[in-house]
């Protein structure tokens, strides 16, 4: 075989190992073609000394590019540096399933096989109508944090201005409305997509998501003709009631015997208890006002400027506690959401009220397309533009790609003096220096 001896000056050596008596074949000099994936995973050679018998010798180690990247990201922090801004879902498409559709089909086939054999479905609390004892304190904590949250937001809005567009759902937290031309409401062409700002309310910061209150979630479904026989309360409050919170104004069925099901059919609903009449009194009306955002803002007074940072920290902590507790409850208790509109129903199955007016509602006769709900559908974050300097000029559309976003509650608390949580820093893009409009063309 033809051999080619390399000269001593070809490869620069990084170790004390000599290249003498090392031969290569011509075919070994050909570099194989690498794909994009192999380029990323190409090993890197690094030289590290090691000691044998007290003498230092050279050692060549191989470290993959993927491992190097993982270690770099780990050093940067848990939440990374910058993340993409949340995208708005198109109105002419259905929401994606939170659970892969193949898994939903597999579960349905397994339930169907058991039903064909006449075998009862094995149900665990709370799927069988019984309460989960360890989640009852969580439900009470969520309800208490919800009261603190809506009270704190109402007080902060007396100091920090909040604006809402009168034509589209856009919300802005700051001294003046921004000048970003992204209004998609009717007549936006005549206004060149500028927003028509008006004074906002607490419902612009905490978007109200309501649900029907059911005494027995495993009872008969709500029909379109009987929809006015049921009260509408915040979905978060209804979830806490079904998880074990006792509210005299909204009683709930507490079973001692589990329900039994074969497939989708309930063969035994347990003991039947007649629904008691709700108790209405002066104390109950004050309790309902504490749980509902409607009318809370007018009841709150303007806080002192010295108490503003403390109030902002308490409100932000209550917001995180509410989201954390609702996530725990939703891991056990079933919450359904329409795949086309914002309707939410707390219970094992959705209602039959024909109130959906979203995409292709004519094909469904106005019925909702129920699927498992996500946390953001029960507590919408309502992302707004982050104002880095409230005393500076308003945000402009020419510098839109340099701005970040944050949930409206977080932005409100931050402008009131609260410390920015680490989990929201990447989306707020705090490490990006916003250039002047004249310098925008010079930025790569």
Secondary structure, DSSP 4 states (H G I P E B T S, - for coil): ---EEPPTTSSPPSSS---TT-EE-GGGGSPPP--HHHHHT--EEEEEEEEETTEEEEEEEEE-HHHHHHHHHHHH-SS-S--PPPPPPPTTSPPPPSS-HHHHHHHHHHHHHHHHTTPPPP--TTTTS---HHHHHHHHHHHHHHHHHHHHHHHHTTTS-EEEESSSS-EEESSS--B-----STTTTTTTT---EEE--HHHHS---EEE--S-TTSPPPPSTTGGGS-EEEHHHHHHHHTT--BTTB-----SS--EEETTEEEE--S--PPPPPP--HHHHHHHHHH-STTTGGGPPPPPGGGHHHHHHHHHHHHHHHHHHHHHHHTTS-EEEESSSS-EEESSS--------STTTTTTTT---EEE--HHHHS---EEE--S-TTSPPPBGGGGGG--EEEHHHHHHHHTTPPPPHHHHHHHTTTPPPPPGGGGGG--
